Amino acid sequence: MKEEILERIENKLDILLNTNRHRINEKRYITAQEVEDLTGLNHRTILNRSNMDEEHPRFIPSIQFGGSRRKYFERKVIERLFHLS
């Protein structure tokens, strides 16, 4: 009985995670939180790395639109940096 419940919970979690990834992969620009979902790296770390000098080996390039304070990351760049593709 407990094994069946755990299996159902695991299946539901798999569905949710796969749905989230699919939604993220459709967008060209993603937020730090979405980068965290893809890479497992904490979103605060991602934001901190985007503030480093461009020549620093851990620098992650980001984009800000229309004077907004929110940073976005190009999905293709993140996939290439973290070897996700």
C-alpha positions, 0 to 999 in steps of 0.5 A: 500500500505505501509503495503504491502511494510513493509510486503515485507521488513520484509519478506526479512529481515527474509529470510536474518537473517535465511540464516545468522543463518543457515550459522553460524550453519554449522561452528564449529568455529565462529568469534566474529562478528558471535557470535554477530549475534547469541547472540546480544552481541556486538562483542567488548564485546565478544572479551574483555570477551575472554581476562579475566581470565579463572576463571572470571564468564564472561570469554568466551573461544576463539581459535587462529589458526596458529599465527593469531591475529583473535580469533575464538569461538567454536559454541557449547561452545557459544550455551552452555554459552548463552543457545541458544540450 
